[in-house]
Amino acid sequence: MSTKKTARTAIITAIALLTILATGFLAHTFRPSGSAVRIQVLVDTTGLRNGDLLFRNGYGAESRLVTEMSRSNYSHIAFAYRAPQGWAAVHAVPGETENPKDTDYLKVEPIEEFFHKERARSGATARVACSDETAQKALEYALDKVKRKFAFDHEYRLADTTEYYCTELIYRAYLTQGIDLAEERKHQLPMPGTEGYFIFPSDILSSKSIKAIRELKADSINP
């Protein structure tokens, strides 16, 4: 089942990218495939708290699609979580399982993996303007979904809370605390196989409730 959903996501992404190309939207210069240059985002956890937000921009087609459609710098979002083993990212993401046949469950991983050179070419952190207790409760909402093995939503259905995509998880978590990070910024995607409205990472980053945005430094490295 997971393989079929992943393939469906890939097909939807390809169609959308072709649509964007055909309409001339791809105006930015992207890293050429096979380039020897990689970017290592320098992870800085100074001042982080549980429930802060992590943003990254990746190298894949999905990342390109999101940044082009939203005209923004970031394609993915996660919660910051101070786990017993150190700082981690809590997020919903497709296509990062070791076995492609495995289900894409929501996950917790070391923050260094979230900003790994194969996954991120830029990054940032941000804070929601709320108390530490409120941010903690929002994080706990996400951790509960991880514990209960909720899966990634390959159909990007905002109205469906049985599965989650990345921004939906953040949006729903803070909404339980009375904070609407998307406000009126919801979009209908011009892609077959998607339903209802979609929230981009930039929609959350643009929220009036977001403060203390910090772009992370990065170095160019050899693979």
C-alpha atoms as an extended CHARMM CRD file, in Angstrom:
* protein
*
       223  EXT
         1         1  MET       CA              0.0000000000        0.0000000000        0.0000000000  PROA      1               0.0000000000
         2         2  SER       CA              2.7920000000        2.4130000000        0.8640000000  PROA      2               0.0000000000
         3         3  THR       CA              4.5740000000        1.7710000000       -2.4500000000  PROA      3               0.0000000000
         4         4  LYS       CA              1.3900000000        2.6220000000       -4.3520000000  PROA      4               0.0000000000
         5         5  LYS       CA              0.9280000000        5.8350000000       -2.3720000000  PROA      5               0.0000000000
         6         6  THR       CA              4.5570000000        6.8530000000       -2.8790000000  PROA      6               0.0000000000
         7         7  ALA       CA              4.2140000000        6.2200000000       -6.6070000000  PROA      7               0.0000000000
         8         8  ARG       CA              1.0260000000        8.2810000000       -6.6330000000  PROA      8               0.0000000000
         9         9  THR       CA              2.8490000000       11.1510000000       -4.9370000000  PROA      9               0.0000000000
        10        10  ALA       CA              5.6650000000       10.9230000000       -7.5030000000  PROA      10              0.0000000000
        11        11  ILE       CA              3.1890000000       10.9910000000      -10.4090000000  PROA      11              0.0000000000
        12        12  ILE       CA              1.3190000000       13.9660000000       -8.9600000000  PROA      12              0.0000000000
        13        13  THR       CA              4.5980000000       15.8010000000       -8.4230000000  PROA      13              0.0000000000
        14        14  ALA       CA              5.7830000000       15.0870000000      -11.9680000000  PROA      14              0.0000000000
        15        15  ILE       CA              2.5310000000       16.3060000000      -13.5030000000  PROA      15              0.0000000000
        16        16  ALA       CA              2.6020000000       19.4520000000      -11.4110000000  PROA      16              0.0000000000
        17        17  LEU       CA              6.2220000000       20.1750000000      -12.3160000000  PROA      17              0.0000000000
        18        18  LEU       CA              5.4520000000       19.7380000000      -15.9990000000  PROA      18              0.0000000000
        19        19  THR       CA              2.5310000000       22.1110000000      -15.6050000000  PROA      19              0.0000000000
        20        20  ILE       CA              4.7660000000       24.6960000000      -13.9340000000  PROA      20              0.0000000000
        21        21  LEU       CA              7.4100000000       24.3000000000      -16.6360000000  PROA      21              0.0000000000
        22        22  ALA       CA              4.8200000000       24.6570000000      -19.3720000000  PROA      22              0.0000000000
        23        23  THR       CA              3.5220000000       27.8870000000      -17.8970000000  PROA      23              0.0000000000
        24        24  GLY       CA              6.9770000000       29.3430000000      -17.4170000000  PROA      24              0.0000000000
        25        25  PHE       CA              6.9650000000       29.5370000000      -13.6340000000  PROA      25              0.0000000000
        26        26  LEU       CA             10.3990000000       27.9530000000      -13.1030000000  PROA      26              0.0000000000
        27        27  ALA       CA             12.4040000000       31.1520000000      -13.1240000000  PROA      27              0.0000000000
        28        28  HSD       CA             14.9510000000       30.2780000000      -10.4450000000  PROA      28              0.0000000000
        29        29  THR       CA             18.2920000000       28.5390000000      -10.9860000000  PROA      29              0.0000000000
        30        30  PHE       CA             18.4820000000       25.1320000000       -9.2940000000  PROA      30              0.0000000000
        31        31  ARG       CA             21.4180000000       22.9810000000       -8.3410000000  PROA      31              0.0000000000
        32        32  PRO       CA             22.3050000000       20.8630000000      -11.3930000000  PROA      32              0.0000000000
        33        33  SER       CA             21.7910000000       17.1240000000      -11.0290000000  PROA      33              0.0000000000
        34        34  GLY       CA             25.0430000000       15.3450000000      -10.2740000000  PROA      34              0.0000000000
        35        35  SER       CA             26.8700000000       18.4750000000       -9.1440000000  PROA      35              0.0000000000
        36        36  ALA       CA             29.8580000000       17.8150000000       -6.8920000000  PROA      36              0.0000000000
        37        37  VAL       CA             28.9200000000       20.7090000000       -4.6330000000  PROA      37              0.0000000000
        38        38  ARG       CA             26.8260000000       20.0460000000       -1.5430000000  PROA      38              0.0000000000
        39        39  ILE       CA             25.5680000000       22.3870000000        1.1210000000  PROA      39              0.0000000000
        40        40  GLN       CA             25.8930000000       21.5010000000        4.7880000000  PROA      40              0.0000000000
        41        41  VAL       CA             23.4770000000       23.4270000000        6.9610000000  PROA      41              0.0000000000
        42        42  LEU       CA             25.2000000000       24.2970000000       10.2350000000  PROA      42              0.0000000000
        43        43  VAL       CA             22.8570000000       23.1910000000       12.9900000000  PROA      43              0.0000000000
        44        44  ASP       CA             22.6510000000       25.7050000000       15.8290000000  PROA      44              0.0000000000
        45        45  THR       CA             20.3510000000       24.7350000000       18.6860000000  PROA      45              0.0000000000
        46        46  THR       CA             21.1980000000       27.7590000000       20.8260000000  PROA      46              0.0000000000
        47        47  GLY       CA             18.0300000000       29.1160000000       22.3840000000  PROA      47              0.0000000000
        48        48  LEU       CA             15.7320000000       26.4320000000       20.9520000000  PROA      48              0.0000000000
        49        49  ARG       CA             12.7390000000       25.2950000000       22.9710000000  PROA      49              0.0000000000
        50        50  ASN       CA             10.3250000000       22.4130000000       22.5670000000  PROA      50              0.0000000000
        51        51  GLY       CA              7.6960000000       23.3210000000       19.9860000000  PROA      51              0.0000000000
        52        52  ASP       CA              9.8830000000       25.6790000000       17.9770000000  PROA      52              0.0000000000
        53        53  LEU       CA              9.7240000000       25.2020000000       14.2070000000  PROA      53              0.0000000000
        54        54  LEU       CA             12.4330000000       23.9380000000       11.8420000000  PROA      54              0.0000000000
        55        55  PHE       CA             12.3880000000       24.8420000000        8.1370000000  PROA      55              0.0000000000
        56        56  ARG       CA             14.4700000000       23.4280000000        5.3210000000  PROA      56              0.0000000000
        57        57  ASN       CA             14.7030000000       23.4780000000        1.5390000000  PROA      57              0.0000000000
        58        58  GLY       CA             15.6900000000       20.2280000000       -0.1120000000  PROA      58              0.0000000000
        59        59  TYR       CA             16.9980000000       18.9900000000       -3.4610000000  PROA      59              0.0000000000
        60        60  GLY       CA             14.1840000000       16.7710000000       -4.7300000000  PROA      60              0.0000000000
        61        61  ALA       CA             11.3410000000       17.3850000000       -7.1560000000  PROA      61              0.0000000000
        62        62  GLU       CA              8.8620000000       17.7650000000       -4.3070000000  PROA      62              0.0000000000
        63        63  SER       CA             10.9930000000       20.5120000000       -2.7510000000  PROA      63              0.0000000000
        64        64  ARG       CA             11.2640000000       22.3020000000       -6.0710000000  PROA      64              0.0000000000
        65        65  LEU       CA              7.5180000000       22.0410000000       -6.5530000000  PROA      65              0.0000000000
        66        66  VAL       CA              6.7210000000       23.5160000000       -3.1430000000  PROA      66              0.0000000000
        67        67  THR       CA              9.1620000000       26.4190000000       -3.3810000000  PROA      67              0.0000000000
        68        68  GLU       CA              8.0240000000       27.3240000000       -6.8880000000  PROA      68              0.0000000000
        69        69  MET       CA              4.3090000000       27.1260000000       -6.1660000000  PROA      69              0.0000000000
        70        70  SER       CA              4.6370000000       29.1050000000       -2.9420000000  PROA      70              0.0000000000
        71        71  ARG       CA              7.3700000000       31.4620000000       -4.2120000000  PROA      71              0.0000000000
        72        72  SER       CA              9.2960000000       30.8390000000       -1.0010000000  PROA      72              0.0000000000
        73        73  ASN       CA             12.6670000000       29.6290000000        0.2930000000  PROA      73              0.0000000000
        74        74  TYR       CA             11.5230000000       26.5800000000        2.2610000000  PROA      74              0.0000000000
        75        75  SER       CA              9.8070000000       23.3680000000        1.2690000000  PROA      75              0.0000000000
        76        76  HSD       CA              9.5110000000       21.4400000000        4.5490000000  PROA      76              0.0000000000
        77        77  ILE       CA              8.7740000000       22.0240000000        8.2200000000  PROA      77              0.0000000000
        78        78  ALA       CA              9.1420000000       20.1380000000       11.5160000000  PROA      78              0.0000000000
        79        79  PHE       CA              8.8800000000       20.5470000000       15.2680000000  PROA      79              0.0000000000
        80        80  ALA       CA             12.0100000000       20.9600000000       17.3770000000  PROA      80              0.0000000000
        81        81  TYR       CA             12.0690000000       18.4520000000       20.2390000000  PROA      81              0.0000000000
        82        82  ARG       CA             14.6190000000       18.0500000000       23.0090000000  PROA      82              0.0000000000
        83        83  ALA       CA             14.6380000000       14.2670000000       23.2040000000  PROA      83              0.0000000000
        84        84  PRO       CA             16.5950000000       12.3420000000       25.8520000000  PROA      84              0.0000000000
        85        85  GLN       CA             19.3450000000       11.7040000000       23.2760000000  PROA      85              0.0000000000
        86        86  GLY       CA             19.5200000000       15.3190000000       22.1430000000  PROA      86              0.0000000000
        87        87  TRP       CA             17.6910000000       17.7340000000       19.8450000000  PROA      87              0.0000000000
        88        88  ALA       CA             15.4340000000       16.0790000000       17.2940000000  PROA      88              0.0000000000
        89        89  ALA       CA             12.9400000000       16.8910000000       14.5560000000  PROA      89              0.0000000000
        90        90  VAL       CA              9.3400000000       15.6550000000       14.6650000000  PROA      90              0.0000000000
        91        91  HSD       CA              7.7530000000       15.6270000000       11.2390000000  PROA      91              0.0000000000
        92        92  ALA       CA              5.7470000000       14.0320000000        8.4460000000  PROA      92              0.0000000000
        93        93  VAL       CA              7.7530000000       13.3110000000        5.3050000000  PROA      93              0.0000000000
        94        94  PRO       CA              7.4560000000       10.8960000000        2.3530000000  PROA      94              0.0000000000
        95        95  GLY       CA             10.1380000000        8.7640000000        0.7740000000  PROA      95              0.0000000000
        96        96  GLU       CA             12.7130000000        8.6070000000        3.5740000000  PROA      96              0.0000000000
        97        97  THR       CA             12.2030000000        5.0180000000        4.7310000000  PROA      97              0.0000000000
        98        98  GLU       CA             15.0620000000        2.5320000000        4.2650000000  PROA      98              0.0000000000
        99        99  ASN       CA             12.7270000000        0.1720000000        2.4320000000  PROA      99              0.0000000000
       100       100  PRO       CA             10.5590000000        1.8680000000       -0.2400000000  PROA      100             0.0000000000
       101       101  LYS       CA              7.8000000000       -0.6180000000        0.5380000000  PROA      101             0.0000000000
       102       102  ASP       CA              7.5480000000        0.5650000000        4.1410000000  PROA      102             0.0000000000
       103       103  THR       CA              4.7900000000        2.9440000000        5.1990000000  PROA      103             0.0000000000
       104       104  ASP       CA              5.8210000000        6.5970000000        5.5760000000  PROA      104             0.0000000000
       105       105  TYR       CA              4.9770000000        7.0540000000        9.2520000000  PROA      105             0.0000000000
       106       106  LEU       CA              5.3790000000       10.3320000000       11.1190000000  PROA      106             0.0000000000
       107       107  LYS       CA              8.7820000000       10.2370000000       12.7630000000  PROA      107             0.0000000000
       108       108  VAL       CA             11.2990000000       11.5990000000       15.2400000000  PROA      108             0.0000000000
       109       109  GLU       CA             14.9180000000       11.8310000000       14.0880000000  PROA      109             0.0000000000
       110       110  PRO       CA             18.0810000000       13.6470000000       15.2210000000  PROA      110             0.0000000000
       111       111  ILE       CA             18.0920000000       17.2640000000       14.1210000000  PROA      111             0.0000000000
       112       112  GLU       CA             21.3590000000       16.6070000000       12.2710000000  PROA      112             0.0000000000
       113       113  GLU       CA             19.5250000000       14.0860000000       10.0820000000  PROA      113             0.0000000000
       114       114  PHE       CA             16.7690000000       16.5810000000        9.3550000000  PROA      114             0.0000000000
       115       115  PHE       CA             19.3920000000       19.0570000000        8.1030000000  PROA      115             0.0000000000
       116       116  HSD       CA             21.5830000000       16.3770000000        6.4760000000  PROA      116             0.0000000000
       117       117  LYS       CA             23.5350000000       17.4780000000        3.3990000000  PROA      117             0.0000000000
       118       118  GLU       CA             21.4970000000       15.0920000000        1.2150000000  PROA      118             0.0000000000
       119       119  ARG       CA             18.2170000000       16.5790000000        2.4240000000  PROA      119             0.0000000000
       120       120  ALA       CA             18.7650000000       20.2790000000        3.0520000000  PROA      120             0.0000000000
       121       121  ARG       CA             20.5110000000       23.0880000000        1.2310000000  PROA      121             0.0000000000
       122       122  SER       CA             19.1860000000       25.8020000000        3.5320000000  PROA      122             0.0000000000
       123       123  GLY       CA             17.4620000000       25.9680000000        6.8860000000  PROA      123             0.0000000000
       124       124  ALA       CA             15.8780000000       28.1980000000        9.4920000000  PROA      124             0.0000000000
       125       125  THR       CA             14.2530000000       28.1080000000       12.9050000000  PROA      125             0.0000000000
       126       126  ALA       CA             11.2640000000       30.0910000000       14.1300000000  PROA      126             0.0000000000
       127       127  ARG       CA              9.2100000000       30.4860000000       17.2790000000  PROA      127             0.0000000000
       128       128  VAL       CA              5.4800000000       30.7580000000       17.7810000000  PROA      128             0.0000000000
       129       129  ALA       CA              4.5630000000       33.6770000000       20.0310000000  PROA      129             0.0000000000
       130       130  CYS       CA              3.1410000000       31.7050000000       22.9410000000  PROA      130             0.0000000000
       131       131  SER       CA              4.1410000000       30.3840000000       26.3390000000  PROA      131             0.0000000000
       132       132  ASP       CA              6.5540000000       27.4830000000       26.7730000000  PROA      132             0.0000000000
       133       133  GLU       CA              3.6290000000       25.4400000000       28.1080000000  PROA      133             0.0000000000
       134       134  THR       CA              1.5350000000       26.0740000000       24.9770000000  PROA      134             0.0000000000
       135       135  ALA       CA              4.4440000000       25.2010000000       22.6790000000  PROA      135             0.0000000000
       136       136  GLN       CA              5.0420000000       22.0210000000       24.6920000000  PROA      136             0.0000000000
       137       137  LYS       CA              1.4060000000       20.9700000000       24.3540000000  PROA      137             0.0000000000
       138       138  ALA       CA              1.5080000000       21.5360000000       20.5940000000  PROA      138             0.0000000000
       139       139  LEU       CA              4.6260000000       19.3710000000       20.3880000000  PROA      139             0.0000000000
       140       140  GLU       CA              2.9700000000       16.6770000000       22.4890000000  PROA      140             0.0000000000
       141       141  TYR       CA              0.1210000000       16.5460000000       19.9680000000  PROA      141             0.0000000000
       142       142  ALA       CA              2.6510000000       15.6650000000       17.2680000000  PROA      142             0.0000000000
       143       143  LEU       CA              4.5290000000       13.1980000000       19.4740000000  PROA      143             0.0000000000
       144       144  ASP       CA              1.2560000000       11.4260000000       20.1950000000  PROA      144             0.0000000000
       145       145  LYS       CA              0.6690000000       10.9700000000       16.4670000000  PROA      145             0.0000000000
       146       146  VAL       CA              4.1850000000        9.5270000000       16.1050000000  PROA      146             0.0000000000
       147       147  LYS       CA              3.6160000000        7.1410000000       19.0040000000  PROA      147             0.0000000000
       148       148  ARG       CA              0.3010000000        6.0010000000       17.5150000000  PROA      148             0.0000000000
       149       149  LYS       CA              1.9880000000        5.4670000000       14.1220000000  PROA      149             0.0000000000
       150       150  PHE       CA              0.0070000000        7.9080000000       12.0250000000  PROA      150             0.0000000000
       151       151  ALA       CA              1.0800000000        7.8900000000        8.3770000000  PROA      151             0.0000000000
       152       152  PHE       CA              2.0220000000       10.5640000000        5.8560000000  PROA      152             0.0000000000
       153       153  ASP       CA             -0.9070000000       11.8660000000        3.8080000000  PROA      153             0.0000000000
       154       154  HSD       CA              0.0500000000       11.2900000000        0.1720000000  PROA      154             0.0000000000
       155       155  GLU       CA             -3.1860000000       12.9050000000       -1.0020000000  PROA      155             0.0000000000
       156       156  TYR       CA             -2.6070000000       16.1210000000        0.9830000000  PROA      156             0.0000000000
       157       157  ARG       CA             -6.0930000000       16.3110000000        2.4790000000  PROA      157             0.0000000000
       158       158  LEU       CA             -6.2150000000       19.0600000000        5.0740000000  PROA      158             0.0000000000
       159       159  ALA       CA             -9.6960000000       18.0490000000        6.2120000000  PROA      159             0.0000000000
       160       160  ASP       CA             -8.5960000000       14.4600000000        6.9420000000  PROA      160             0.0000000000
       161       161  THR       CA             -6.9330000000       13.9760000000       10.3500000000  PROA      161             0.0000000000
       162       162  THR       CA             -6.2500000000       10.2390000000        9.9500000000  PROA      162             0.0000000000
       163       163  GLU       CA             -3.0260000000       11.0660000000        8.0460000000  PROA      163             0.0000000000
       164       164  TYR       CA             -0.8020000000       14.1420000000        7.9630000000  PROA      164             0.0000000000
       165       165  TYR       CA              1.5370000000       15.9870000000        5.6450000000  PROA      165             0.0000000000
       166       166  CYS       CA              4.2530000000       18.2250000000        7.1060000000  PROA      166             0.0000000000
       167       167  THR       CA              2.5250000000       21.5940000000        7.4100000000  PROA      167             0.0000000000
       168       168  GLU       CA             -0.7680000000       19.9930000000        8.3630000000  PROA      168             0.0000000000
       169       169  LEU       CA              0.8470000000       18.3900000000       11.4160000000  PROA      169             0.0000000000
       170       170  ILE       CA              2.1940000000       21.7490000000       12.6410000000  PROA      170             0.0000000000
       171       171  TYR       CA             -1.0370000000       23.5550000000       11.8090000000  PROA      171             0.0000000000
       172       172  ARG       CA             -3.2510000000       21.0200000000       13.6030000000  PROA      172             0.0000000000
       173       173  ALA       CA             -0.9690000000       20.8520000000       16.6320000000  PROA      173             0.0000000000
       174       174  TYR       CA             -1.0390000000       24.5780000000       17.2930000000  PROA      174             0.0000000000
       175       175  LEU       CA             -4.7110000000       24.8410000000       16.3740000000  PROA      175             0.0000000000
       176       176  THR       CA             -5.4920000000       22.6090000000       19.3720000000  PROA      176             0.0000000000
       177       177  GLN       CA             -3.9580000000       25.4010000000       21.4610000000  PROA      177             0.0000000000
       178       178  GLY       CA             -6.1010000000       28.0910000000       19.8580000000  PROA      178             0.0000000000
       179       179  ILE       CA             -3.4010000000       29.3560000000       17.4780000000  PROA      179             0.0000000000
       180       180  ASP       CA             -4.2070000000       29.3780000000       13.7570000000  PROA      180             0.0000000000
       181       181  LEU       CA             -0.8250000000       29.5850000000       12.0160000000  PROA      181             0.0000000000
       182       182  ALA       CA             -2.3190000000       29.4140000000        8.5200000000  PROA      182             0.0000000000
       183       183  GLU       CA             -4.9950000000       32.0690000000        9.0910000000  PROA      183             0.0000000000
       184       184  GLU       CA             -6.5050000000       32.6240000000        5.6210000000  PROA      184             0.0000000000
       185       185  ARG       CA             -3.5030000000       31.2850000000        3.7280000000  PROA      185             0.0000000000
       186       186  LYS       CA             -4.8150000000       28.0070000000        2.2740000000  PROA      186             0.0000000000
       187       187  HSD       CA             -4.5230000000       26.9760000000       -1.3630000000  PROA      187             0.0000000000
       188       188  GLN       CA             -6.2450000000       24.6870000000       -3.8040000000  PROA      188             0.0000000000
       189       189  LEU       CA             -3.5400000000       22.8010000000       -5.6590000000  PROA      189             0.0000000000
       190       190  PRO       CA             -3.8010000000       22.5600000000       -9.4680000000  PROA      190             0.0000000000
       191       191  MET       CA             -2.8610000000       18.8810000000       -9.3480000000  PROA      191             0.0000000000
       192       192  PRO       CA             -4.8730000000       15.7290000000      -10.0560000000  PROA      192             0.0000000000
       193       193  GLY       CA             -5.3520000000       13.4540000000       -7.0550000000  PROA      193             0.0000000000
       194       194  THR       CA             -5.3720000000       16.2010000000       -4.4290000000  PROA      194             0.0000000000
       195       195  GLU       CA             -8.4120000000       17.3130000000       -2.4900000000  PROA      195             0.0000000000
       196       196  GLY       CA             -9.4550000000       20.4670000000       -0.6740000000  PROA      196             0.0000000000
       197       197  TYR       CA             -6.9270000000       22.9950000000        0.5740000000  PROA      197             0.0000000000
       198       198  PHE       CA             -3.1790000000       22.8820000000        1.1410000000  PROA      198             0.0000000000
       199       199  ILE       CA             -0.8900000000       24.8460000000        3.4770000000  PROA      199             0.0000000000
       200       200  PHE       CA              2.6700000000       25.6740000000        2.4070000000  PROA      200             0.0000000000
       201       201  PRO       CA              5.5590000000       26.1170000000        4.8830000000  PROA      201             0.0000000000
       202       202  SER       CA              5.6670000000       29.7760000000        3.8280000000  PROA      202             0.0000000000
       203       203  ASP       CA              2.0460000000       30.1700000000        4.9370000000  PROA      203             0.0000000000
       204       204  ILE       CA              3.0730000000       29.2720000000        8.4610000000  PROA      204             0.0000000000
       205       205  LEU       CA              6.2550000000       31.3270000000        8.3110000000  PROA      205             0.0000000000
       206       206  SER       CA              4.1330000000       34.3350000000        7.2940000000  PROA      206             0.0000000000
       207       207  SER       CA              1.8470000000       34.0270000000       10.3200000000  PROA      207             0.0000000000
       208       208  LYS       CA              1.4910000000       37.0130000000       12.6200000000  PROA      208             0.0000000000
       209       209  SER       CA              2.0850000000       34.5360000000       15.4530000000  PROA      209             0.0000000000
       210       210  ILE       CA              5.6040000000       33.7100000000       14.2380000000  PROA      210             0.0000000000
       211       211  LYS       CA              8.5520000000       35.5310000000       15.7580000000  PROA      211             0.0000000000
       212       212  ALA       CA             12.3140000000       35.1130000000       16.1380000000  PROA      212             0.0000000000
       213       213  ILE       CA             12.9640000000       33.7690000000       12.6510000000  PROA      213             0.0000000000
       214       214  ARG       CA             16.6050000000       32.7540000000       12.3530000000  PROA      214             0.0000000000
       215       215  GLU       CA             18.2630000000       31.6050000000        9.1340000000  PROA      215             0.0000000000
       216       216  LEU       CA             20.9020000000       28.9410000000        9.7030000000  PROA      216             0.0000000000
       217       217  LYS       CA             24.3600000000       29.3320000000        8.2190000000  PROA      217             0.0000000000
       218       218  ALA       CA             25.5750000000       26.8360000000        5.6370000000  PROA      218             0.0000000000
       219       219  ASP       CA             28.8990000000       25.7850000000        4.1020000000  PROA      219             0.0000000000
       220       220  SER       CA             29.6640000000       24.4180000000        0.6470000000  PROA      220             0.0000000000
       221       221  ILE       CA             31.3600000000       21.0320000000        0.9040000000  PROA      221             0.0000000000
       222       222  ASN       CA             32.5430000000       18.2170000000       -1.3250000000  PROA      222             0.0000000000
       223       223  PRO       CA             30.4630000000       15.0060000000       -1.2740000000  PROA      223             0.0000000000
